[in-house]
Amino acid sequence: MSEASRVSPRKRKLTSPVWNDYDRIKNEDGSCVARCKHCKRQLNGGSRSGTTHLRKHLEACLPFKQLKKVRHRKLTSPVWNDYEREKNEDGTCVAKCKHCRKLLNGASKSGTTHLRKHLEACPAYKKLKDNRPDEDLPLLEVADINKDKDVISSPEHFKFDQEVSRLDLARMIILHEYPFSIVHHIGFKTFLENLQPYFKIMSRNTVKADCMKIFENEKQKLYEVFDKLLSRVNLTADFWNSGKDLEYIRLTGHYIDYDWKLQKRVLNFSVLEDPQVPESIAKTILEKLYDWNIDRKVFSIVMDNSSANNEIGQELIKLLAPNGSLFMGGDIFHIHSCAHIVNVLVQDGMEVINEVVRKVRESVKYLKSSPVRQQRFKDVAKQVGVPEKSLTLDVSSRWNSTLSMIETAVDLKEAFSALAESCPEYVHAPSSEEWETLRTVHSRLKAFYDVMQVFSIAKYPTANICFTEVCCIHLLLKEWSTSADPLVVSMALKMIEKFNRYWDASNMVLAVAAILDPRLKMKPIEYYFPMIYDSEEAEKKIANIRVGLTNLYNEYVARSALTAICQGLPWNVGSSCSASNECGVSGVSEISPGNTSVDKRRGLEKFLQETSCNQRIKTDLEMYLEEPVYPVQNGLHAENFDVLAWWKFSAPKYPIVGLMAQDILCIPMSTVSSDAAFSSGDRVLDQYRCSMHPSTVQGLICVQDWLRNELQESLTGSSDGHLCFSTLTTAMDFEGEADVCLTMSADDEFSPSPRPSQKVRARFRLSDLNSRCIFLQQPLAFTHPRPKKTTMDNTLASKRKTTVHDTICPGEGAVLW
C-alpha cells in the first residue's frame, strides 16, 4: 500500500456561524449529527446537508430565545418614563402604559407621538397627575349591563370614575342585601385595592346615604310611570313582624302597562302605628295611595292572612267611596286570594292528622340522627320488599314539604312497622289505622298541592286561571262531603264552611276574569255551575253573572273617554234607536212627485232610514261573547297561552272590553311569592333589617324590588317566546289589493302547528289601510325591535307607511302605524 493511501482524509472546516450553537458529533457508523447546545436536540450534521435546517431550529428553540442577547436602541425620549417596552414572541415590540396597562405599538420606527397622545387621554395618568375625577363618563345604569359588553369592558374604553363606582357599590349592596359595614371588611377592602387602587373606600354612613339617594331617584321615576298610567292598579297588602315589636305592611301595586305587559312594584314597606285596629291600617294604606297619587286609580286590593281582612276592606271602601272611583259601589274592591284560601283549607286538613304527622316526623328524626339506624332501616326495607326511597324531614311551617314527607312515609309504612317489631328503641311507629288515615287524608290534600302548582308555575299569572281551579275545589269538597268515610266527611264539612264564605265574596270577580279569557268566555260558567248547584239555582247564578258583567261594562262605558270615538257603540248593552226622527238625516223631506233622478234617490234614502233605524246595534261586549272561543290545543295550562298578548291586538276591536281586561286580568288572585306559596307561618324580617330604622328598611326593600325588575327587563329584553318576522314585503296587484309575504321563525303559540321559517301570505285592500288593520286567515304572534319599517312599493307607501308587530289572530288584524 502506498504512503498516500494510508493518510486519513482531512476534516472539512465548519465556517458557518450557526455552528457556534451546535456540537458536531460523529457516530460509530460514521454519520455526523449536530446537537443543539441549548435544548440538546440532535439534527442531521452531515456536510452535504447544509445549515438551513439548523437555522430554522434556532428560530423555534425556546431556550435559545430566552438566552439570546438582543441589542436595544437606546430610548432617549422622556415619554418612556411612563411606559415599559416589551418584546413579543414574534419579535415585535409593544409599549405598555404603566398606569392603565394598555398596550400600544412600541417599534422604533413608530415614534412616540401616539404614546404622548395616549397619556393625554389616559384616565389613570390624569388622576395621578392632578387627582381630579373625570366628569364626562355617563352613569352606567342597571339596564345597560347587557349593552355593548365588549366595548365597555375593553381597556381602551375603560374610564374609572369614583362617583360612578360609589353608586355601583350602593346598587350591589341593595340588590344582594349586603350590610353597609361591608366597606369595613378587611377582605373586601383588600379586594378593592387590588382591583382598583384609585377607588377611595367610604364609610358605612356614606354608603347608606348613597343607597337612600338611589331610592329617592327610583321613586321619582316610578311616580312618573303611575302618573302617565291609563289603566287601573290592583294592590296586595301583606303584613310582616320584626324583633322589636314592630309590625309592617308591604303594599304592592300590580298593573298592565301600555304594552300589555304585567308589572309588579313594591310601593311601601311602612310601620303600622296600631296594627290591631282595622281603621288605623286602612288610613295608613290610604295615606300611601295619596303619596303615589293613585287613590283614584285603584281597582281592587287583595290581603293575605289577617284576622281583620274584612274590616280593613270595608273601611277602605268607606274612605274611597266619596271620590267615586270604585266600580260597582265597591262590591268588587276587596278580593280574597285564591292561594290564601287554599292554605286555609290545607291547614284544616292537617289538623285531622296532626298526631300522626308528629309520629312520622319523630320517626324520620330518629332514623336520620344516626348512619347506623339509616342502614338498619334500609336493610329492613329491602327484606320486606318496599321500594328504596330516601327519607325527607319536613319544615313544619311549609305544608308542601309535609305532604312530601307523608307521601314517602306511606310508601315505606311496611318498613316502619317491621322496624318497630325488630327494634325496641323505636317507639314512634304509627298504628295500622293511623297509616290508613294518613293515606286517606294525604290523597285529598294532594289536590290542593296540584292547584298551588298551577298558580306557582304559570308563565302568565293572570286572574283568568283561577276560576276553573276554584270550581274544581268546589266540586271536590262537594264530593268529599258525601263520602262513606266519616273522617273525610267531617274534614270536608269544616272546609266547606270556610270555602263558601270565600266563594260568595269572590265568585263574581273570578267569573268575569274567566270570561275575559278568549278560550273560555261563558263556557266554564255554563259547565261548572250546573254541577255545583241544582238546575234552577244554576240558571239564577248564571243570570246573575251576566247581569253583573253587563253592569260592570256599562260603568266602563260611562267612565271611558273612548265613548266619543267608539264607532256607534251605545251607552248600555241592549239599547237601540227607538224613534225614527232620532236616526233621520237632516234635510231630507217628504218625497214630492217627480220623475227626476234626485227624487228617486231621495226615496231610497228614506227607505234606508225606515228599515234600518230600529236595527239594534251590538256592543263590543256582545260581539266578543258571540264569537267562538279561541281553540285550545294542548290544555288550558299546557300551552302557556298569553292572554295579554291576545288582548293587546284585540283591544282595538273590543275597546271597552279591552279596558276591562287591562284592569281585571292583573288582579293578583293567584299571584303567590315563592316564600309564601306553601307557608302557614308569619313573615318575619331578618335580624339585620330589624336593627335598622324603619325608613331605611322601607327604602332598601322598595328600591331592591325596583332595581330587580329593571334588571330582569334588561336581561329578558323583548324576547317572550313570540315569533320574529325576518321579512315583510308587499306587492300591488291590479285589483287594488296588496299581497303580504311574512317569513317567521318557529314557536308560534297561537298557531296549531308551528314550522321553522314558515311563510304566511295575506291579502288586504287599500281601504283596509285607512282603517289601519290587516286581516289574516290564520293566527300569528311575533315581536320585533321598535320601530321597524316595512318595505313597500311607492304606490302603497304613499298611501300609508306601516309597522306590523306582535300578534295577529284569525279574523282580526295587526295595527298599522
C-alpha positions in Angstrom: 0.0 0.0 0.0 1.3 3.4 -0.9 2.1 6.1 1.6 -0.6 8.4 0.2 -3.3 5.8 0.7 -2.6 5.5 4.4 -3.2 9.2 5.1 -6.7 9.8 6.6 -8.9 12.5 4.8 -8.8 15.9 6.3 -12.0 17.2 8.1 -13.9 20.0 6.3 -13.7 23.3 8.3 -17.1 24.5 9.7 -17.2 28.0 8.5 -20.9 28.9 9.2 -21.5 30.9 12.4 -24.6 28.7 13.1 -22.2 26.0 14.4 -21.5 28.3 17.4 -24.7 26.9 18.8 -24.2 23.3 17.9 -21.8 20.5 18.8 -20.9 18.2 15.8 -20.6 14.6 16.9 -19.6 11.6 14.9 -21.5 8.3 15.5 -20.0 4.8 15.4 -21.4 4.2 12.0 -19.5 7.2 10.7 -22.5 9.5 10.3 -22.5 13.0 11.9 -25.1 14.7 14.0 -25.5 18.3 15.2 -26.6 18.6 18.8 -28.1 21.9 19.9 -26.2 23.4 22.8 -29.5 24.9 24.3 -32.1 22.2 24.0 -29.8 19.2 23.4 -31.8 18.2 20.3 -29.9 16.2 17.7 -30.2 17.1 14.0 -28.5 15.9 10.8 -24.9 17.2 10.8 -23.7 15.8 7.6 -21.5 18.1 5.4 -23.8 17.7 2.4 -27.0 18.6 4.5 -26.2 22.3 4.7 -27.2 24.5 7.6 -30.6 25.8 6.7 -32.4 23.3 8.9 -30.1 24.3 11.8 -31.0 28.0 11.4 -34.7 27.1 11.4 -34.4 25.1 14.5 -32.8 28.0 16.3 -35.7 30.2 15.3 -38.1 27.8 17.2 -35.8 26.9 20.0 -37.2 28.3 23.2 -34.0 28.1 25.4 -32.2 29.9 22.6 -34.8 32.7 22.5 -34.5 33.2 26.3 -30.7 33.4 26.2 -30.4 35.3 23.0 -29.0 38.7 23.5 -30.8 41.3 21.6 -29.5 44.8 21.1 -32.0 47.5 22.0 -31.9 51.0 20.7 -31.4 53.5 23.4 -34.7 55.1 24.5 -34.0 58.8 24.8 -37.5 60.2 24.9 -38.8 61.1 28.4 -42.2 59.7 27.4 -40.7 56.2 28.0 -40.7 57.0 31.7 -44.4 56.1 31.7 -44.1 53.0 29.5 -42.5 49.6 29.7 -41.1 48.3 26.4 -41.6 44.6 25.9 -40.9 42.2 23.1 -43.4 39.6 22.0 -42.6 36.1 20.9 -42.9 37.0 17.3 -40.2 39.7 17.7 -42.5 42.7 17.7 -42.2 45.4 20.4 -45.0 46.8 22.4 -45.2 49.7 24.8 -47.3 49.0 27.9 -48.6 52.0 29.8 -47.6 51.9 33.5 -50.8 53.5 34.6 -53.7 51.8 32.7 -51.7 48.8 31.4 -52.8 49.4 27.8 -50.6 48.0 25.0 -49.5 50.3 22.1 -47.1 49.9 19.3 -43.5 50.1 20.6 -41.5 49.7 17.5 -38.6 52.0 17.0 -39.9 53.2 13.6 -43.3 54.1 15.1 -42.0 57.1 17.0 -43.5 58.4 20.3 -46.3 60.7 19.1 -49.0 58.1 19.7 -47.6 57.5 23.2 -47.9 61.2 24.1 -51.5 61.3 22.8 -52.4 58.3 24.9 -51.0 59.9 28.1 -53.2 63.0 27.3 -56.3 60.7 27.4 -55.2 58.1 30.0 -57.6 58.5 32.9 -55.3 56.8 35.4 -52.4 59.1 34.3 -54.7 62.2 34.7 -55.8 61.2 38.1 -52.2 60.6 39.2 -51.2 63.9 37.8 -53.9 66.2 39.2 -56.1 63.9 41.3 -59.2 65.2 39.6 -62.1 62.8 38.8 -63.5 62.5 35.3 -66.8 64.1 34.7 -67.5 63.1 31.2 -68.3 59.5 31.9 -72.1 58.8 31.9 -73.6 56.8 34.8 -73.9 53.1 33.9 -77.5 52.2 34.6 -78.6 48.7 35.7 -80.4 48.4 32.4 -77.1 48.9 30.5 -75.5 45.8 31.8 -76.1 43.7 28.7 -75.4 46.5 26.2 -72.1 46.7 24.4 -70.3 44.4 26.8 -67.2 44.1 24.7 -66.9 47.9 24.3 -67.5 48.6 27.9 -65.0 46.0 29.2 -62.2 46.7 26.7 -59.2 48.6 28.2 -59.2 51.4 25.6 -62.8 52.3 26.5 -62.5 52.0 30.3 -62.6 55.1 32.4 -62.5 55.0 36.2 -64.9 57.3 38.0 -65.1 57.5 41.7 -68.7 58.7 41.8 -69.9 56.1 39.4 -68.2 53.3 41.3 -69.8 54.6 44.5 -73.2 54.2 43.1 -72.4 50.8 41.6 -71.3 49.7 45.1 -74.6 51.0 46.5 -76.6 49.1 43.9 -74.7 45.9 44.7 -75.5 46.3 48.4 -79.1 46.9 47.6 -79.5 44.0 45.1 -77.8 41.4 47.2 -78.7 42.6 50.7 -75.2 43.1 51.9 -74.6 45.0 55.1 -73.4 48.6 55.0 -70.4 47.6 57.0 -69.1 45.5 54.1 -66.9 48.5 53.3 -65.0 48.0 56.5 -64.4 44.3 56.0 -60.7 43.5 55.5 -61.2 41.0 52.7 -63.5 43.4 50.8 -61.0 46.3 51.2 -58.1 44.1 50.0 -60.1 43.0 47.0 -60.9 46.6 46.0 -57.3 47.8 46.5 -56.0 45.0 44.2 -58.8 45.6 41.7 -58.7 49.4 41.5 -56.2 51.1 43.8 -57.7 54.5 42.9 -61.0 53.7 44.5 -61.5 55.5 47.8 -63.3 53.5 50.4 -66.3 55.3 52.0 -67.7 54.9 55.5 -70.8 52.9 56.1 -72.9 56.1 56.6 -71.8 57.3 53.2 -72.8 54.1 51.6 -76.2 54.2 53.4 -76.7 57.8 52.1 -75.9 56.6 48.6 -78.5 53.8 48.8 -81.2 56.2 50.0 -80.3 58.6 47.2 -80.9 55.8 44.7 -84.2 55.1 46.4 -85.4 58.7 46.0 -84.3 58.8 42.3 -86.1 55.5 41.5 -89.2 56.5 43.4 -89.5 59.6 41.3 -89.2 57.6 38.2 -91.9 55.2 39.3 -94.1 58.1 40.4 -93.9 59.4 36.8 -94.9 56.0 35.5 -98.0 55.9 37.6 -98.8 59.5 36.7 -98.9 58.5 33.0 -100.6 55.2 33.6 -104.0 54.9 31.9 -105.1 51.5 33.4 -106.0 50.7 37.0 -103.7 49.5 39.7 -104.5 46.4 41.8 -103.0 46.2 45.3 -101.8 43.5 47.6 -101.2 44.1 51.3 -99.2 41.7 53.4 -98.1 42.0 57.0 -94.6 41.5 58.5 -93.2 41.2 62.0 -89.9 42.3 63.4 -87.9 41.5 66.5 -88.6 45.0 68.0 -92.4 44.5 68.4 -93.0 46.5 65.2 -95.4 45.4 62.6 -95.0 46.4 58.9 -97.4 46.5 56.0 -96.0 45.9 52.5 -98.1 47.5 49.7 -97.5 46.2 46.2 -99.1 47.5 43.0 -100.0 45.3 40.1 -100.8 46.7 36.7 -100.7 46.2 33.0 -98.6 48.8 31.2 -99.2 50.4 27.8 -97.5 47.5 26.1 -99.8 45.0 27.8 -97.0 43.6 30.0 -97.9 42.5 33.6 -95.9 44.7 36.0 -95.5 44.5 39.8 -93.8 47.1 42.1 -93.5 47.3 45.8 -94.9 50.7 46.8 -94.3 50.9 50.5 -93.0 49.0 53.5 -94.4 51.0 56.4 -94.7 50.6 60.1 -98.2 50.2 61.4 -98.9 52.5 64.3 -101.8 50.5 65.6 -101.7 47.0 63.9 -104.7 45.8 65.9 -107.1 48.5 64.7 -108.6 48.0 61.2 -109.4 51.7 60.9 -105.7 52.6 61.5 -104.5 50.1 59.0 -107.0 51.4 56.4 -105.9 55.0 57.0 -102.2 54.0 56.6 -103.0 52.4 53.2 -104.9 55.4 52.1 -102.1 57.8 53.0 -99.7 55.7 50.9 -102.1 55.9 47.9 -102.2 59.7 48.3 -98.4 59.8 48.3 -98.4 58.0 45.0 -101.4 59.9 43.7 -103.2 56.7 42.7 -106.1 56.9 45.1 -108.4 57.3 42.0 -106.7 54.6 40.0 -107.1 51.7 42.4 -109.3 48.9 41.2 -109.0 46.3 44.0 -107.0 45.2 47.0 -106.0 41.6 48.0 -104.9 41.0 51.5 -103.1 38.0 52.9 -103.8 36.0 56.1 -105.1 38.6 58.5 -107.9 38.2 61.1 -109.1 41.8 60.3 -109.2 41.5 56.5 -112.9 42.1 56.1 -112.9 45.1 58.5 -109.9 46.7 56.7 -111.6 46.2 53.3 -114.9 47.7 54.4 -113.1 50.7 56.0 -111.1 51.3 52.8 -114.4 51.3 50.8 -115.8 53.9 53.1 -112.7 56.1 52.7 -112.5 55.8 48.9 -116.3 55.9 48.1 -116.5 59.8 48.2 -114.2 60.2 45.2 -116.5 57.9 43.1 -113.6 55.8 41.7 -114.8 52.4 42.9 -116.6 50.1 40.4 -120.0 48.6 41.3 -120.1 50.6 44.5 -117.0 48.8 45.9 -118.6 45.3 45.7 -115.5 44.0 43.8 -112.9 46.1 45.6 -111.9 43.8 48.4 -110.9 40.5 46.9 -109.7 37.3 48.6 -106.6 35.5 47.4 -107.1 32.0 45.9 -103.7 31.0 47.3 -104.8 32.1 50.8 -108.0 30.1 50.8 -106.1 27.0 49.6 -103.6 27.4 52.5 -106.5 27.8 55.0 -108.2 24.6 53.7 -105.0 22.6 53.9 -104.5 23.7 57.5 -107.9 22.3 58.3 -107.0 19.0 56.7 -103.7 18.9 58.6 -105.4 19.3 61.9 -107.1 15.9 61.4 -103.8 14.1 61.1 -101.6 16.3 63.4 -100.8 13.4 65.8 -100.0 11.0 63.0 -97.8 13.6 61.3 -96.0 14.2 64.6 -95.2 10.4 64.8 -93.9 10.3 61.3 -91.8 13.4 61.9 -90.3 11.9 65.0 -89.7 8.6 63.1 -87.7 10.4 60.4 -85.7 12.3 63.0 -84.9 9.1 64.8 -83.6 7.4 61.7 -81.7 10.4 60.3 -79.9 11.0 63.6 -77.5 8.0 63.1 -76.0 6.4 60.0 -76.3 3.0 61.7 -80.1 3.5 62.1 -80.4 4.5 58.5 -78.5 1.4 57.3 -80.7 -0.8 59.5 -83.8 0.8 58.1 -82.6 0.2 54.5 -81.9 -3.5 55.4 -85.4 -3.9 56.8 -87.0 -2.2 53.8 -85.1 -4.5 51.5 -86.3 -7.5 53.5 -90.0 -6.5 53.3 -89.7 -5.6 49.6 -90.7 -1.9 49.7 -89.2 0.5 47.1 -86.0 2.1 48.1 -86.6 5.8 48.9 -84.7 8.4 50.8 -86.4 9.8 53.9 -87.0 13.6 54.0 -87.8 15.7 57.0 -90.3 18.4 56.5 -90.4 22.1 57.5 -93.4 22.3 59.8 -94.4 25.8 58.5 -94.5 24.7 54.9 -97.2 22.2 54.2 -95.9 21.1 50.8 -92.8 19.7 52.5 -95.0 17.9 55.0 -97.0 16.3 52.2 -93.8 15.2 50.5 -92.7 13.6 53.8 -96.1 11.9 54.3 -96.0 10.5 50.7 -92.6 8.9 51.2 -93.6 7.6 54.6 -96.8 6.0 53.3 -94.8 4.2 50.7 -92.4 2.8 53.4 -95.0 2.0 56.0 -94.2 -1.8 55.9 -90.6 -0.9 56.7 -91.6 1.3 59.6 -93.8 -1.4 61.0 -91.1 -4.1 60.6 -88.5 -1.8 62.2 -90.9 -1.3 65.2 -91.1 -5.1 65.7 -87.3 -5.7 65.5 -86.1 -2.6 67.3 -87.5 -1.9 70.8 -85.9 1.6 70.9 -88.1 2.7 68.0 -91.3 3.8 69.7 -92.8 6.4 67.2 -94.3 4.0 64.7 -97.9 4.8 63.7 -100.5 2.0 64.0 -102.2 0.4 61.0 -105.3 2.6 61.5 -103.2 5.7 61.6 -101.4 4.7 58.4 -104.7 4.3 56.7 -105.9 7.7 58.0 -102.7 9.3 56.8 -103.1 7.8 53.3 -106.7 8.9 53.1 -106.1 12.5 54.1 -102.9 12.8 52.0 -104.8 11.7 48.8 -107.3 14.5 49.4 -104.8 17.2 50.3 -102.7 16.3 47.2 -105.4 18.0 45.1 -104.7 21.4 46.8 -101.0 20.9 46.1 -101.8 20.5 42.4 -103.8 23.7 42.4 -101.0 25.6 44.0 -98.6 24.2 41.4 -100.8 25.7 38.7 -100.6 29.1 40.4 -96.9 28.9 41.0 -95.6 27.7 37.7 -98.0 29.7 35.5 -96.0 31.5 32.8 -98.6 34.3 32.7 -100.1 34.5 36.3 -103.2 36.5 35.3 -106.5 36.3 37.1 -108.2 34.2 34.3 -106.5 31.0 35.5 -108.3 31.0 38.9 -111.9 30.3 38.2 -111.5 26.7 36.8 -109.2 25.7 39.7 -111.6 27.1 42.3 -114.5 25.4 40.7 -112.6 22.1 40.8 -112.0 22.6 44.5 -115.7 23.3 45.0 -116.7 20.0 43.3 -114.1 18.0 45.2 -115.4 19.4 48.6 -118.9 18.5 47.5 -117.8 15.0 46.6 -115.9 14.5 49.9 -118.9 15.6 51.9 -120.9 12.6 50.6 -118.1 10.1 51.2 -118.6 6.9 53.1 -115.6 7.6 55.3 -116.8 9.7 58.4 -113.3 11.2 58.7 -113.4 12.5 55.2 -116.9 13.9 55.7 -116.0 15.7 58.9 -112.9 17.2 57.2 -114.9 18.3 54.1 -117.7 19.9 56.1 -115.2 22.0 58.0 -113.5 23.0 54.8 -116.8 23.8 53.0 -117.8 26.2 55.7 -114.7 28.4 55.1 -114.8 27.9 51.4 -118.3 29.1 50.9 -117.5 32.4 52.6 -114.7 32.9 50.1 -116.8 31.7 47.2 -119.7 34.0 47.9 -117.4 37.0 48.1 -115.3 36.3 45.1 -117.2 34.2 42.5 -118.3 37.4 40.5 -114.7 38.6 40.0 -113.5 35.1 39.3 -116.1 34.6 36.7 -115.5 37.9 35.0 -111.8 37.2 34.8 -112.5 33.8 33.2 -115.0 35.5 30.7 -112.2 37.8 29.6 -110.1 34.7 28.6 -110.9 34.2 24.8 -110.5 30.5 25.3 -113.2 30.3 28.0 -115.7 33.2 27.9 -119.0 31.9 29.4 -118.2 28.2 28.8 -116.7 27.3 32.2 -119.6 29.1 34.0 -122.2 27.2 31.9 -120.2 23.9 32.6 -119.5 24.1 36.3 -122.5 25.9 37.7 -125.0 23.1 36.9 -122.6 20.7 38.6 -122.2 22.9 41.7 -125.9 23.9 42.1 -129.2 22.3 41.2 -130.6 23.2 37.8 -132.9 26.1 38.9 -130.3 27.7 41.1 -127.6 27.3 38.5 -129.7 29.3 36.0 -130.1 32.1 38.5 -126.4 32.1 39.3 -125.5 32.2 35.6 -128.0 35.0 35.0 -126.5 36.9 38.0 -123.1 36.7 36.4 -124.4 38.0 33.1 -126.1 40.9 34.9 -123.0 41.7 36.9 -120.9 41.6 33.8 -123.3 43.9 31.9 -123.4 46.4 34.8 -119.7 46.5 35.0 -119.4 47.0 31.3 -121.9 49.9 31.4 -119.9 51.5 34.1 -116.8 51.3 31.9 -118.7 52.8 29.0 -119.9 55.7 31.2 -116.4 56.3 32.6 -114.4 55.8 29.4 -113.1 58.7 27.4 -113.3 56.4 24.4 -117.1 56.7 24.2 -116.9 59.6 21.7 -114.8 57.7 19.3 -116.3 54.2 19.6 -117.9 53.5 16.3 -121.6 53.8 17.1 -121.4 51.9 20.4 -124.4 52.6 22.6 -124.2 53.5 26.2 -125.9 50.5 27.5 -126.0 46.8 26.5 -129.2 46.1 24.6 -130.0 49.7 23.7 -131.3 50.7 20.2 -132.6 53.6 18.2 -136.2 53.9 19.4 -137.5 56.9 17.4 -137.3 57.3 13.7 -136.7 61.0 13.9 -133.6 60.4 16.0 -131.9 58.5 13.3 -133.2 60.6 10.4 -130.9 62.5 8.2 -131.4 66.3 8.4 -132.5 68.0 5.3 -134.5 65.0 3.9 -138.1 66.0 3.2 -141.2 64.2 2.0 -140.9 62.8 -1.4 -142.5 65.2 -3.9 -144.0 63.8 -7.1 -141.4 63.9 -9.8 -139.5 61.8 -12.3 -136.0 63.2 -11.8 -133.1 61.0 -10.6 -132.9 63.1 -7.4 -136.4 62.2 -6.5 -135.7 58.5 -6.9 -132.5 58.8 -4.8 -134.4 60.5 -2.0 -136.9 57.7 -2.0 -134.0 55.2 -1.5 -132.6 57.4 1.4 -136.0 57.4 3.2 -136.4 53.7 2.6 -132.9 53.1 4.2 -133.9 55.2 7.2 -137.2 53.4 7.8 -135.8 49.9 7.5 -132.5 50.5 9.5 -133.3 53.0 12.3 -134.8 50.3 14.5 -131.9 47.8 14.0 -130.2 47.0 17.2 -126.6 48.0 17.4 -124.4 45.4 19.2 -121.9 46.4 21.7 -118.4 45.2 21.7 -119.1 43.0 24.7 -121.9 41.2 22.9 -119.7 40.8 19.8 -116.9 39.4 22.0 -119.3 36.9 23.7 -121.0 35.8 20.4 -117.8 35.0 18.6 -116.4 31.4 19.0 -114.0 30.7 21.8 -110.3 30.6 20.9 -109.4 26.9 20.2 -107.4 25.2 23.0 -104.7 22.9 21.5 -102.9 21.2 24.4 -104.9 22.0 27.5 -105.6 25.3 29.3 -102.3 25.2 31.2 -100.1 23.2 28.9 -99.8 25.6 26.0 -98.8 28.7 28.0 -101.3 30.9 26.3 -100.5 34.6 26.7 -103.9 36.2 27.2 -102.3 39.6 27.4 -100.7 39.3 24.0 -104.1 38.3 22.6 -105.8 41.3 24.2 -103.0 43.6 23.0 -104.2 43.2 19.4 -107.8 42.6 20.1 -108.4 45.7 22.2 -108.9 47.9 19.1 -111.7 45.6 18.1 -113.3 45.5 21.6 -112.3 48.9 23.0 -114.4 48.9 26.2 -113.9 45.2 26.9 -110.2 45.7 26.4 -110.3 48.3 29.2 -112.0 45.8 31.5 -109.4 43.2 30.6 -106.5 45.6 31.3 -107.8 46.2 34.8 -109.2 42.8 35.8 -106.7 40.4 34.4 -103.9 41.8 36.6 -105.8 41.3 39.9 -103.3 39.1 41.8 -105.8 36.5 42.9 -103.3 33.7 42.1 -100.0 35.5 42.4 -98.0 33.9 45.2 -94.5 34.8 46.2 -92.1 31.9 46.4 -91.6 32.3 50.1 -95.3 32.2 50.9 -96.8 29.8 48.3 -97.0 26.8 50.7 -96.2 28.6 54.0 -98.5 28.8 57.0 -96.2 30.9 59.1 -95.8 34.6 59.6 -93.5 36.8 57.6 -90.6 37.9 59.8 -87.8 40.4 59.0 -84.3 39.1 59.3 -82.1 40.2 62.2 -80.0 42.6 60.1 -83.0 44.6 58.9 -84.7 44.6 62.3 -81.7 46.6 63.6 -82.3 49.4 61.0 -84.5 52.5 61.2 -88.0 51.9 59.6 -87.4 54.5 56.9 -84.1 52.7 55.9 -85.9 49.3 55.8 -88.6 50.7 53.6 -86.0 52.3 51.2 -83.9 49.2 50.9 -86.9 46.8 50.3 -88.6 49.0 47.8 -85.6 50.0 45.8 -84.4 46.4 45.7 -87.7 45.4 44.1 -87.5 48.2 41.6 -83.9 47.5 40.6 -84.5 43.8 40.3 -87.5 44.4 38.0 -85.3 46.8 35.9 -82.5 44.2 35.8 -84.9 41.5 34.8 -86.4 43.5 32.0 -82.9 44.3 30.7 -81.9 40.7 30.7 -85.0 39.4 29.0 -85.5 42.3 26.6 -88.4 41.8 24.3 -87.9 38.1 23.9 -91.0 36.5 25.2 -91.2 33.4 23.0 -93.1 35.0 20.2 -92.3 34.9 16.5 -89.8 37.2 14.9 -90.6 38.4 11.4 -87.5 38.4 9.3 -89.1 39.8 6.2 -92.2 41.7 5.3 -92.6 42.6 1.7 -95.7 43.7 -0.2 -96.6 44.0 -3.9 -99.6 45.6 -5.5 -101.9 43.7 -7.8 -104.2 45.1 -10.4 -107.4 44.7 -8.3 -106.1 47.3 -5.8 -105.1 44.7 -3.2 -101.8 44.0 -1.6 -100.2 40.6 -1.2 -98.2 40.3 2.1 -95.5 37.7 2.5 -94.4 37.0 6.1 -91.4 34.9 6.9 -91.2 33.9 10.5 -89.3 31.6 12.9 -90.8 28.8 15.0 -92.6 28.6 18.4 -95.9 30.2 17.4 -98.0 29.9 20.5 -101.2 30.8 18.6 -100.6 28.5 15.6 -101.7 24.8 15.8 -98.6 23.5 14.0 -95.6 26.0 14.0 -92.9 25.3 11.5 -89.4 26.9 11.2 -89.2 29.6 8.5 -92.9 29.3 7.8 -94.3 31.7 5.2 -97.8 33.1 5.5 -99.5 35.1 2.9 -102.3 37.5 3.5 -104.2 39.9 1.3 -105.6 43.3 2.3 -107.3 46.1 0.4 -106.2 49.7 0.2 -109.4 50.6 2.1 -108.1 48.4 4.9 -105.1 50.7 5.2 -107.4 53.6 6.0 -108.8 51.5 8.9 -105.2 50.7 10.0 -105.7 46.9 10.1 -104.6 43.9 8.1 -106.9 40.8 8.4 -105.2 37.4 8.2 -106.5 33.9 7.7 -104.5 32.2 10.5 -103.1 33.4 13.8 -99.6 34.8 14.2 -97.6 36.0 17.1 -94.3 37.9 16.9 -92.1 40.6 18.2 -89.5 43.0 16.7 -87.4 46.0 17.7 -89.3 49.2 17.5 -89.7 50.9 15.1 -89.4 48.5 12.1 -90.5 50.0 8.8 -91.8 47.7 6.1 -90.6 47.8 2.5 -93.4 48.6 0.2 -93.7 49.8 -3.4 -94.1 53.5 -4.0 -97.8 53.4 -4.6 -98.6 51.6 -1.3 -96.0 53.5 0.7 -97.6 56.8 -0.4 -100.9 55.6 0.9 -99.7 54.8 4.4 -96.4 53.8 6.0 -96.8 50.7 8.2 -95.3 48.9 11.0 -96.7 45.4 11.9 -95.9 44.0 15.3 -96.6 41.2 17.8 -99.8 39.2 17.4 -102.4 38.8 14.6 -105.3 36.4 15.2 -107.8 35.0 12.7 -110.5 37.5 11.6 -108.6 40.2 13.5 -105.8 42.4 12.5 -102.4 43.9 13.3 -102.5 47.6 13.9 -100.7 49.6 11.2 -98.9 52.7 12.3 
